[in-house]
Amino acid sequence: GSLLLAVHFYSSPRAAPLIPSTALGVLLLILSALLAYAGIRRSLRNASLLVPLCLTLSSFWCGYGVILVLAGQGALAGPGESRDALVPGLATATLALLLLAVVGFLSGEPVLALVAAAVSLASAHEAALHYSSSLGPSAVACGHLVVCLVGGYFALGRILCSLAKGRVALPGTDLAEKKSQERSRGGAGGTNRFAAPGLLLNALAASVFCCRLLGLTHALFLGHVPWLWAAGTYQIGICVLSYRAMDVLMATAFGFTSILKFAAGYCLLYPTWQPEEPSVPAPFLVVFSILFAVLALFLSLRSPVDGLYLLVFVTYCIALACSPRGFFAGGPQGVAVAIFVASALVAVIHLYNARARAKIPTGKGAVKALLARSSLPKLREGPDLHAPYLGYSKYADAEALAYACSVLAAFALTAPGDPQAPLATVVIPWVVVAGGILKLLGGSVAFARGKTLESSAFILYAVMWIIWGLARYSGLCGTARSFHAAVGIVAFVLFNSFIVFCSLFLNVAWFFYSLTFTLIAVSFLLDAIRALPAGYDVAATLVFGLVSFYCFLAALSSSTFEGCCLPMGAPLVQLSGVGAGATKCLHLPARKASSVKRIADILRNGGTCGIPTDTVYVLVAACSRPDAVEKAHRSKRQAQDRPMSLWISSLRQLEPAKHLFTPLLWDFMEAAWPSPISLVIPRGEWVDFLGMKDSAKYVGTPQSVAIRIPDCSVTTHLIDLVGPIVVTSANPTGEADTTHHNQVYAKLGDKVDAVLCGGPSPENIASTVVDCTKIDSGNIGFFRVGIIPKSQV
């Protein structure tokens, strides 16, 4: 990227630059995507500054590339428009990369610091170039050439290290040494590595309004939209990454600030098709300031510095609500200056604390000590802070953001809008981004956490907000289309009625949340057929908004405090079985060795468990515990045509009885296992060696027994700890096989002692069952052809 920019600025004094603006912009957009990928793929447990450098530079090149494309296509043809468009981003990039360079030098990352410093210097020269014709573009090109030289040096060091197999390494290019240094620092320490680039994106958006207030740019116009929307888009990505880093509060904050950026960009884009400046309705800005204030309060309990930082956005929302010209007024632009300064300062704290041994105090210890002495609930901490009820998830819970978006999108309905004069108010960003895109994100995260009903509802509501927001407030919902819109909304109401019914079995809060959304849907329907009574939409908004706000508070409190501070309520209708049981079985993540050890202890003590395998989930009991074998048989209501089978982890477990097997059968077992192939072999005295005693009658038939070594490391490790196990499918007899630990819990949760949760099964087909009872006569048969075909057997 720097090489392209260097060539561009060396050739810029010529009449025809070597790289046209449009081509350069497209190339920078491609490179920004690759840079973002490099930052995202960096390990979450790694404390390197490469993550903020990649994401910051990627967002800068993204906005820069779009502006170059606009300039190349003649959209910024006016005098000084290209300069006014570029200066806010250049100023922010100069400061952000300078901060990264300083922290890089202090934390011993000279290569990264040199790259950041060189790009910062080039950006500063380019910004100065727009205001002084005496400065030539060669200085900008020199700054980018430094990046090329440093990158070439690093590439040479890595090539030498690879060729010499680690014996030769240039200073600053030994990644093994860097990793050991990072481990000695203690790793990530549970902090969010994506907070710093998210804060720098807040500074990028604020700089657009700072430069206008300070007179560095002449007006706010189309050329500033790329910076605002690039910052908003990247901040939604950082919101997702923050959920991956198990940081609910900062992820919610970045979701909130991204909405402001999209709304600001829409305001600046609006005058391109309407002569007047748009008005910003006050109600949902006031509501937004309340949501920011509540989030700041909860964030202050974890980090007072971050909580105080969010109060600046409370002021920003209030300033926007008080200014009829919204983002174009001087008051909100003055608050934007405060956002720019505060974002830079807090970003420095996050960058430095991520690398330094001696941390800059953020007040967390004082708050923790204060809460320990008070009667307030304790803060939630520990590795299982965001563990879902069943199994494990790579994401923290995103329900707080989804509920908050429901509040914002609902209050957007109170804004008047004439279908014949669309886009007259700034409503579309609040409905489409808040109610649609971010709620879709919340639904996706809920689905990743195994919350089937919640994810379905969030995704359904998100689709409705997006369709209705675009149709109602962009003029698509005209008189001729009102009937078709009404039919679609009626279909949606029917879908929502199913969610309302299902929420009866979830909790009280979700029942009222889905039920009151029906009021919003009815408001859509009445508006589509031009029969909306006066005040109905306001009443529906208040009811749904208050229910959503309570759910927002409950989600924040449950993710912050131990225990249930604000209850969501019990299910209104209790299902027989799992839901009504007083006790529920353990659910342990299969990725942890401690979980496998705990399952082994349960099996050795006579318990039964559901476990993942190389095919589908199964129900198991230890052969050494006859009482457990009988219990497994009773819990399954085992049919005579589906007898239980035996599993071992190695043929060594059958070595004492090897003389009881024919040589051909033993050789075939050695060749076939481990694999998803079950072999039905003649029953004999070898069964007595497994210690099942009287319970052996429940395994196999009087003539034969099915036996297998699974091709699954978790399962075989468990059998190594317990010994041979008795296995049957983890579902009531006659039902389909279970392919997820949630299904095991739903079907047998009140009949087993624990479930080892491994997520979805690698295969949805059971094992192949081969009849080896007549193998010595040269014949084999098939009771079931599963994942392994006959030809392979």
GIMO-V326193 format. One record per pair of residues at least 6 apart in sequence whose ideal C-beta (glycine too) atoms are under 6 Angstrom apart, sorted by the first residue. I is the first residue (numbers start at 1). J is the second residue. If there is no record, write none. Layout:
I J
I J
This chain:
1 31
2 144
2 147
2 148
3 148
4 27
5 144
6 141
6 144
6 145
7 18
8 19
8 24
9 137
9 140
9 141
10 141
11 17
11 18
12 137
20 72
21 68
21 71
21 72
22 69
22 72
24 68
25 65
25 68
25 69
28 61
28 64
28 65
29 65
32 58
32 61
32 62
35 54
35 57
35 58
36 58
38 54
39 51
39 54
39 55
42 50
42 51
44 245
45 187
45 188
47 182
47 188
47 354
49 104
49 109
49 112
51 193
52 196
52 197
53 100
53 116
55 197
56 96
56 197
56 200
59 230
59 234
60 93
62 230
63 89
63 226
63 227
63 230
66 226
67 85
67 226
70 76
71 82
76 82
76 85
76 223
81 223
83 130
84 217
84 218
85 223
87 127
87 211
87 216
87 217
88 207
88 208
88 211
88 227
89 227
90 123
90 126
90 127
91 127
91 207
92 203
92 204
92 207
93 123
94 120
94 123
94 124
96 200
97 116
97 119
97 120
98 120
99 348
100 116
101 113
101 116
101 117
103 351
103 352
104 112
104 113
105 113
107 355
110 172
111 154
111 172
114 150
115 147
115 150
118 143
118 146
118 147
119 147
121 143
122 140
122 143
122 144
125 139
125 140
126 140
128 135
129 135
154 173
157 170
157 173
158 173
160 168
161 169
192 242
192 245
192 247
192 250
194 238
194 241
194 242
195 250
195 350
196 347
196 350
196 351
198 235
198 238
198 254
199 343
199 346
199 347
200 347
201 231
201 234
201 235
202 257
202 343
203 340
203 343
203 344
204 227
204 231
205 228
205 231
205 261
206 336
206 339
206 340
207 340
208 224
208 227
209 333
209 336
210 336
210 337
210 340
211 217
212 220
213 333
220 268
222 272
224 268
225 265
225 268
225 269
228 261
228 264
228 265
229 265
231 261
232 258
232 261
232 262
235 254
235 258
236 258
238 254
239 251
239 254
239 255
242 250
242 251
243 251
243 395
243 396
243 398
243 445
246 386
246 396
248 396
248 559
249 299
252 295
252 400
252 401
255 401
255 438
259 433
259 434
262 429
262 433
263 426
263 429
264 327
266 426
266 429
267 278
267 326
267 327
267 426
270 278
277 325
277 328
278 426
279 425
280 320
280 326
280 426
281 415
281 425
282 321
283 411
283 414
284 408
284 411
284 412
284 430
285 317
285 320
285 321
286 321
287 411
288 317
289 314
289 317
289 318
291 404
292 310
292 313
292 314
293 314
296 307
296 310
296 311
298 556
298 560
299 306
299 307
300 307
301 367
303 362
303 364
304 363
305 362
309 342
309 346
312 338
312 339
312 342
315 335
316 335
319 331
319 332
319 335
320 326
320 332
323 329
323 331
323 332
349 360
352 360
353 359
353 360
377 561
377 562
377 563
377 565
378 562
380 562
386 396
388 449
388 450
390 450
390 587
390 742
390 745
391 589
391 741
391 757
392 589
393 448
393 449
395 445
395 448
398 442
398 445
399 555
400 552
400 555
400 556
401 442
402 439
402 442
402 458
403 548
403 551
403 552
403 555
404 552
405 434
405 435
405 438
405 439
406 548
407 545
407 548
407 549
408 430
408 434
409 431
409 434
409 435
409 465
410 541
410 544
410 545
411 541
411 545
412 427
412 430
412 431
413 537
413 541
414 538
414 541
415 425
415 427
417 473
419 477
419 478
422 474
422 475
427 473
428 469
428 473
431 465
431 469
432 466
432 469
435 465
436 462
436 465
436 466
439 458
439 461
439 462
440 462
442 458
443 455
443 458
443 459
446 454
446 455
447 455
450 742
453 502
453 506
457 499
464 492
468 524
471 477
477 485
482 528
482 529
485 528
486 525
486 528
486 529
489 524
489 525
492 521
493 521
496 518
499 514
500 514
500 515
503 510
503 511
503 514
504 511
504 572
504 573
505 571
505 573
505 575
507 568
507 569
507 571
508 569
509 551
509 568
509 569
511 572
512 547
513 547
513 551
516 543
516 544
516 547
517 544
519 540
519 543
520 540
520 544
523 537
523 540
526 532
553 566
554 566
554 568
557 565
557 566
574 580
577 750
578 749
578 750
581 750
585 749
585 752
585 753
585 754
586 754
587 755
587 757
588 595
588 598
588 756
589 595
589 757
590 612
590 714
590 756
590 757
590 758
596 717
596 718
599 609
599 754
599 756
600 718
600 721
600 722
602 609
602 753
602 754
603 622
603 722
604 722
606 625
606 627
606 628
607 753
608 621
608 628
608 631
608 632
608 752
608 753
609 620
609 752
609 754
610 617
610 619
610 730
610 744
610 752
610 755
611 620
611 756
612 758
613 710
613 712
613 715
614 676
614 710
614 711
614 712
615 676
615 763
615 766
615 767
615 787
616 737
616 739
616 761
616 766
617 730
617 738
617 744
618 727
618 729
618 730
619 632
619 728
619 730
620 725
620 727
621 628
621 629
621 632
621 726
622 628
622 722
622 725
623 690
623 691
623 692
623 724
623 726
624 691
624 723
626 692
626 693
626 695
629 692
629 695
629 698
629 726
630 695
633 698
635 751
636 728
637 733
639 733
643 700
643 701
644 698
644 699
644 726
644 728
645 706
645 727
646 705
646 707
646 724
647 708
647 725
647 727
648 709
648 724
649 716
649 719
649 720
653 724
656 689
657 686
657 689
660 684
660 685
660 686
662 776
664 775
664 776
665 775
673 709
674 709
674 711
675 711
676 767
676 787
676 788
677 768
677 788
678 706
678 708
678 767
678 769
679 707
679 770
679 772
680 704
680 706
680 771
681 772
682 704
682 773
683 703
683 704
683 705
687 696
690 724
699 726
704 773
719 725
729 737
730 738
730 744
731 738
731 747
737 766
738 744
739 761
739 764
740 760
741 755
741 757
744 755
745 755
763 787
765 786
765 787
766 786
767 786
768 785
768 786
768 788
769 783
769 784
770 780
770 793
771 781
771 783
772 780
